[in-house]
Amino acid sequence: MTDAAPLYELIRVRKAYQGPAEEVVVLKGLDFTIPAGDSMAILGASGSGKSTLLHLLGALDKPTAGEVRFRGRDLAALTPAEAARVRNREIGFVFQFHHLLPEFSTVENVAMPALIAGVARREAFDRARASLSLVGLDERAEHRVTTLSGGERQRAAIARAVLLRPGVLLADEPTGNLDEATGAKVGEVLARLNAELGMTLVVVTHNHNLAALMGRRLELQGGELYARNETNRS
């Protein structure tokens, strides 16, 4: 693989679900690539398939037809163990809900992916503190996550997602539960990590201010992907 090869390549990706009476097609044969280091917002109405597409990119689901290739590998062809390893080490996830464990401190929560990956405890915690520093939470490392504000919890979730320096960070409505000012701060953190770490960033969002921070803005309509405010298919 050369430096010019895309991080993701989607080839005629179709996703459908069997409804009570008929098949419901969510994605209609998508063809597009995501270069390494790109930042991209995916917009669209509720139910348009934005989260479905993100789940395919994250190896959390498989297409009905077509291929989602990540670093040259067809994600659907991975064994469950291989897919779990890719999700742990190579793909970072941030969701609308932070999914932090309330019984643990902030640094313990952030260290979890490294501990799961078999990294020695001391190194895992050193990495976790460095990751918290990236998102401006140095002084909150030893605090229980239940004492953090909503914005701080989401930044802790971002620190956890980038702990092992994955090739891509996938964010599903990361500002959906935050007020406008707090959401703006979280958006700035995401954009800065993309710029400073060169980490590919794909964000599903209804937040147009967040989308404006991304290098590309695409919209899902009728199961197809379009460049934002353009009529040609991306």
C-alpha positions in Angstrom: 0.0 0.0 0.0 1.4 3.4 -1.0 0.9 6.7 0.8 -1.6 7.6 -1.9 -3.9 4.7 -1.1 -7.1 5.6 0.6 -7.7 4.7 4.2 -11.3 3.6 3.3 -12.7 2.5 0.0 -16.4 1.7 -0.3 -17.3 -0.3 -3.4 -21.0 -0.5 -4.4 -22.0 -0.7 -0.7 -25.6 -1.6 -0.2 -27.4 -2.0 3.1 -31.0 -3.3 3.4 -33.2 -4.6 6.2 -36.1 -7.0 5.9 -39.2 -5.2 7.1 -42.6 -6.7 8.0 -43.8 -6.5 4.4 -40.9 -5.6 2.3 -37.2 -5.0 2.2 -36.1 -1.5 3.4 -33.0 -0.2 1.5 -31.0 2.2 3.6 -27.8 2.6 1.4 -28.0 2.2 -2.4 -24.6 1.1 -3.8 -22.3 3.8 -2.4 -18.9 4.3 -4.1 -16.5 6.6 -2.4 -13.1 6.8 -0.7 -11.8 8.5 2.4 -8.1 9.5 2.3 -5.9 9.2 5.3 -6.0 12.4 7.4 -9.3 13.6 5.9 -12.0 15.2 8.0 -15.6 14.6 6.8 -19.1 15.4 8.1 -22.0 13.2 7.1 -25.3 15.0 7.3 -28.9 13.9 6.6 -32.3 13.7 8.0 -33.1 11.3 10.9 -33.4 7.8 9.5 -31.4 8.6 6.4 -28.7 5.9 7.2 -26.0 8.1 8.7 -25.4 5.9 11.7 -25.7 2.8 9.6 -22.9 4.1 7.4 -20.8 4.9 10.4 -21.3 1.4 11.8 -20.2 -0.1 8.5 -17.0 2.0 8.6 -16.4 0.9 12.2 -16.8 -2.9 11.5 -19.9 -2.9 13.8 -22.1 -4.1 11.0 -21.7 -5.7 7.5 -23.1 -4.5 4.2 -25.8 -6.5 2.5 -23.7 -6.3 -0.7 -20.5 -4.6 -1.7 -17.2 -4.0 0.2 -16.0 -1.7 2.9 -12.2 -1.8 2.6 -10.1 -0.4 5.5 -6.4 -0.2 4.8 -7.0 -2.6 2.0 -8.9 -5.2 4.0 -12.5 -6.0 3.4 -14.0 -5.5 6.9 -16.8 -8.0 6.3 -14.3 -10.7 5.6 -12.6 -10.4 9.0 -13.2 -13.0 11.7 -15.0 -11.8 14.9 -11.6 -11.8 16.7 -9.9 -9.9 13.9 -12.8 -7.4 13.8 -12.6 -6.9 17.5 -8.8 -6.2 17.3 -9.3 -3.7 14.5 -12.0 -1.9 16.6 -9.7 -1.9 19.6 -6.5 -0.8 18.0 -7.2 0.9 14.7 -10.6 2.6 14.9 -11.7 5.0 17.6 -15.3 5.6 18.5 -17.1 8.5 20.1 -20.9 8.3 20.5 -23.6 10.8 21.6 -23.5 9.1 25.0 -20.1 8.9 26.5 -20.4 5.4 27.8 -17.9 6.0 30.6 -17.9 3.6 33.6 -19.1 5.6 36.7 -17.3 3.4 39.2 -13.9 4.3 37.8 -11.8 7.5 37.7 -11.4 9.5 34.5 -7.9 8.1 33.9 -9.0 4.5 34.6 -11.8 4.9 32.0 -9.4 6.4 29.4 -6.8 3.6 30.0 -9.3 0.8 29.3 -8.5 0.3 25.6 -4.8 -0.1 26.3 -5.5 -2.5 29.2 -7.8 -4.6 26.9 -5.0 -4.5 24.2 -2.6 -6.0 26.7 -0.5 -2.9 27.4 1.3 -3.0 30.7 -0.7 -1.1 33.4 1.9 1.6 34.0 2.3 2.3 30.3 -1.5 2.3 29.8 -2.0 4.9 32.5 0.9 7.0 31.2 -0.8 7.0 27.8 -4.1 7.8 29.4 -2.7 10.9 31.1 -1.1 12.0 27.9 -4.4 11.5 26.1 -6.3 13.5 28.7 -3.7 16.3 28.3 -4.6 16.4 24.6 -8.2 17.3 25.4 -7.4 19.6 28.3 -8.4 17.4 31.2 -5.0 17.0 33.0 -6.4 18.2 36.3 -9.4 15.9 36.2 -7.5 12.6 35.7 -8.1 11.3 39.2 -11.7 12.5 39.6 -14.6 10.1 39.4 -16.3 10.6 36.0 -19.6 11.2 37.9 -18.1 14.6 39.0 -17.3 15.7 35.5 -19.5 18.1 33.5 -21.2 16.8 30.3 -18.6 18.4 28.1 -15.8 17.1 30.2 -17.2 13.6 30.0 -17.4 13.8 26.3 -13.8 15.0 26.1 -12.8 12.1 28.3 -14.6 9.8 25.8 -12.6 11.4 23.0 -9.3 10.9 25.0 -10.2 7.2 25.4 -11.0 6.9 21.7 -7.6 8.3 20.6 -5.6 6.5 23.3 -4.0 4.0 21.0 -3.7 6.5 18.1 -6.1 4.7 15.8 -6.0 5.6 12.1 -9.6 6.9 12.2 -11.9 8.5 14.7 -15.6 7.9 14.1 -18.0 10.2 15.9 -21.7 9.7 16.0 -23.5 12.9 17.0 -20.7 13.8 19.5 -22.3 17.1 20.5 -25.9 15.9 20.5 -26.4 16.0 24.2 -24.4 19.3 24.8 -25.4 22.9 24.8 -24.2 25.1 22.0 -21.1 26.5 23.7 -20.0 23.2 25.1 -20.6 21.5 21.8 -18.4 24.1 20.1 -15.5 23.3 22.5 -15.9 19.6 21.7 -15.9 20.3 18.0 -12.8 22.3 18.4 -11.1 19.4 20.2 -12.0 17.0 17.4 -10.8 19.4 14.6 -7.5 20.0 16.5 -6.9 16.2 16.9 -7.4 15.8 13.2 -5.0 18.6 12.4 -2.3 17.8 15.0 -2.3 14.0 15.0 -3.2 13.6 11.3 -6.0 11.3 12.4 -8.8 10.7 9.9 -12.1 12.1 11.3 -15.6 11.1 10.2 -18.5 12.8 12.0 -22.2 12.0 11.8 -24.0 15.1 12.9 -27.0 17.4 12.7 -24.9 20.2 14.0 -24.0 22.5 11.1 -21.4 24.4 13.1 -19.6 21.2 13.8 -19.9 20.1 10.2 -18.4 23.4 9.1 -15.2 22.5 10.9 -14.7 19.4 8.7 -12.8 19.5 5.4 -15.7 17.8 3.5 -19.4 17.8 4.0 -21.5 15.0 2.5 -25.2 14.4 2.8 -27.2 11.2 2.7 -30.5 11.4 0.8 -32.6 8.5 -0.4 -29.8 6.1 0.3 -27.2 8.0 -1.8 -24.4 10.2 -0.8 -24.0 13.8 -2.2 -21.6 16.6 -1.8 -23.3 19.1 0.5 -25.3 21.7 -1.5 -24.4 20.0 -4.8 -26.6 17.9 -7.0 -23.8 15.5 -8.2 -23.3 12.3 -6.4 -20.1 12.1 -4.4 
